[in-house]
């Protein structure tokens, strides 16, 4: 589904990714861990197409397409979802309005018919309920006045509505208490655990991985993946840190 080969990327002339390679197959969950400044969020931004991040070398193939040649909206329509470490607030725009426009724009790019108002509201209610989120919160401006946990739950509702092929989740566990962590973890499993979907979890801690069991764990340091393993690698990092592993 995703093949990254020798990826180099920089921002403001400073190279952050320095030859990163990674293959993610359909049906897999990959966790990426590493010290601060290693390039974890940069990887997510580059894959999502955030402006300001320049790829200087390497290639990225997503679902058989050259991802780097696609605009951010084209990447989203092709099935890529990027969850932010710090979801942004959008005053004056209701969640319902934002999500319906986003979903129907993606459906239009794929040549699918837009959902009617009734069809969309039914879908939105179901996704909010599954994440223990009151539907009235979807009527509020996007993330405005939301707690950290509410923002992350709202992001999972967004993911459930657009139903991506590949979800890249950047520190989704940040700011979550124990109950919210369980709810969000269950949501990721419900939405994305499928033979035709895949997940990249960017995280500092093992706690989210207790709920969303990864197939592979990778250590990213100095702009490259320097070690890969199974879930036991996350447990080792939790216990011993990156001393002796990260360069």
N, C-alpha and C positions, 0 to 999 in steps of 0.2 A: 504493500500500500504506500509506504513512504521509504524512499532510498536517498540518503544524504551521503555524498561522496566528497571528501577532502574540502569541506566548506571553510572558507575564510571570509570574515566579515569585520567591518570596522565602523566606528562612529566618530565623527569629528577628527578623522585622520588617525585615530587610535585603534589598532587591531585588537579585537576581542576574541573572535573565534579563529583558531589557528590550525585548521586541518581536521575538523570534526567529521567523523563518518559514523553513520547509524542506519540500520535497516529495521523497519517496523512492519511486520506482516499483519494482515487482517486477523482479528481474534485475539490479539496480544495487548497486554498492558506493560508499558515500560516506565520505570521510575528513574528519574535523573536526579542525583544528589551531588553535592559538592560544596566547597567553602564559598564564602562571600567573594564576589568579584570573579568567579570562575568562568562566567559566560552563560549561566543557565537561562536567565531572563532574556538575554540577547538572542539566544537560540529561538525562543518562543517568538520574539518580535520579528526576527528575520523570516521565520516561517509564515507568520501572519501578514507580513508585508508592511510593517510600520515604517513610515517615512523617516529618513535620517540614517538608516542602517544600510550600508553599502556592501554588497557582496563583491569581493575582489577576485575570488577563485572558487572553483568547485561547482557542484551541481546538486539539484534537489528534484527528485521525481516524485510526484504524488498522483496516485491512481492513474498511472500511465501518461501523465502530462508533465511538462516542464513548469514546475511551480514558480520558478524565479521569473518567468516571462508573463505571469498572470498578475493582474491588478488585485488589490485586497478583496474587492467585492466579488471578483471571479473566483478567488480561492474559497471564499465563503460559500458561494453557489455550488462549487465543486464538492463541498462537504467538509471543509476545514473549519474548526471552531477554536478560538483562542480565549481562554479564561484568564482574566488579569489578576495579578497579585493585589492591585488596588483598583477595584471597579470604579469608574468615573461617575460623577453625578451629572445629570442633564436636566436642569431646571426648566419647567414649562412644558416638558414632554412626558406624557403619561406612559407608564410601562405598557399598557395595552396597545396604545397607538404605536409606540416604538416597535414592539414585537410583531404586531400584525404587518406593519409596513416592511420590516426586515424579512419576515417569512415570505410574504407575497412577492417581494423583489427577487428573492432567491428562486422561488418557484417559477417566476417569469423568465429568469435567465436559463432555467432548465427546460423551458417550454411546457411547463405545467400550468394548470388553471389556478387562479388565486382562490383562497378560501373565502367563503362568505363570512359576514360578521358573526352569524350564529355558529358556523362551523369553527371559527377561530376561538370564540368565547368558550365553547365546549372543551376544546383542546387546552386552552389556557387554564381553565378551572381545574381540569384533571391533573395537569402538571403541578399547579400550586398546591393542590390537596395532597399529592403524593410526597411533597416536600414539607408538609406541615406549615404551609404559608397561607395566611388568610388572603382570600381573593381580593379583598379591598385594597391590599397593598399594591396590587397590580394597577390600580386606578391612580396611584400616586405618581408624582414625577420620578423618573428613573433614578433610583438610589438616593434621592434627596431625603435626608433625615433618617436614613437607614443605619442601623448598627453594622459593625463589621460582619457579624454572622448573618444578618439579614441580607446584606449585599451579596454574600457568597451563595446564600440560598436562592436569591433572585437570579443570580447567574446560572445556577443549575436549572431553574425554571426556563430560562432562555435556551439553554442547551437542549432541554427536553422538547421544546417547541420546534426548534430548527432541525433537530435530529441529524447531527453531523455524522460523517463517516469516521473522521479523526478528530479527537478532542485533545488539545494541548492545554493543560491546566497548570498555571503558574502559581504555586504556593496557595492552592485553594484552601488548605488547612489553616492559613494564617488568620488569626483573630477569632477562631471558632472555639466555643466551649465544648465540653464532652458530649452533650446531647446534640448540639448542632453538627459536630464532627461526625457522629454516627448517622444523622439524617443525610448529610451531604454525601458521605461514603456510600450509603445505601442508594442514593440517587444516581451516583456515578455508575454503580453496578447495574441498576435497573435500566438506565438509558443506554449505556455504552458496552455492556458485556454481551456481545453478540458475535457470531462468526464473521460478519461483514463489517465490523467496526474495530477501532483501535484507540488506545489512549496513551498519551505521554504525560506522566505526572512529574512535575518539577517540585521538589520538596526538600526541606532541610531535615525533616524528622521522620521517624518510622511510624508515628502514631496514625497517620492517614493510611499507611500501608497495612495496618492491622485490619482495616475495613475494606480496602481495595487491594486485594492481594496481587502483587505484580508477578509477571512471568520472568521479567529481567530487571536487574538493577544496575545502573551505570554510574560511575564516578566521573564527573566532569571537573577538570582542573587545568588551569592555564590555557583554556580555550579548546581543549581536546578531551575526548573520553579516554581515560588512562586505565580504567579497569571495569570489567563487567562480570556479573554473576547472577545468582538467583536471590530469592528473598533473604537468605542468610547473610548476604553482603550488607543489607540495610541494618540488620541486627548487629553486625560487627561494627558498623559505623556509629550506631547509636551508643554502643558500649565503649568504643575506643577512640572515636573521632577520626580525623583524617591524617593524623600523625603516622608516617610510614607508608601512607597510600598516596596522598596528594602531593604533587611535585611543587 
